[in-house]
Amino acid sequence: MNTSIEPSLLYSVLCDDVRREENGKFILIGMFETIGAREFPAVHPTLFVVNGWVGGVGSFKQYSRILDPAGQEIARDKETVFHLTNLKGRHSVIARFSNLELAQPGEYAIEVLLNGDLKVRYPLLVEQAR
C-alpha cells in the first residue's frame, strides 16, 4: 500500500538573497513585499521565494510563479521534486527569479503550487518610486 500525505506550507518568504551557514541554517536577506521603480517598464535584478514544507510523506513537485496585475504569468521557476519520508521531515525550496520584467505599477502576485495545486497566493506590490 502506497500512502502519501501532503505536506503543509510552513512559510513562503520573498527576499533579496539567501545564504546558507555551515550548520545548514538559511539566512534570508532583505525580506520585502514592495518593489519601487522610477520608470516603467522596469527590470528587477533578482528576487528569491523561499518555501518551507513540513508534515508530509511521499514525493512532491513544487514550483513558484509570479503573475502581473492582470493575472498573467510573467515568471516561473523550474519544478522541484522533493521527498519526505516521515511526518517529521522538512524540506525547503528556493526559487530564484532574475531580470524580472515589470511592465507597470500595480499588485502582482506570488503563487506557490504543489503537485499543480495552488497552496498560497500573496501580493507583491510594485510602485512608482519618487
Buried (B, 14 or more C-beta within 10 A) or exposed (E): EEEEEBBEBEEBBBBBEBEEEEEEEBEBEEEEEEBBBEEEEBEBEEBBBBBBBBBBBBEBEBBBBBBBBEEEEBBBBEEBEBEBEEEEBEBBBBBBBEEBEBBBBBEBBBBBBBEEEEBBEEBBEBEEEE
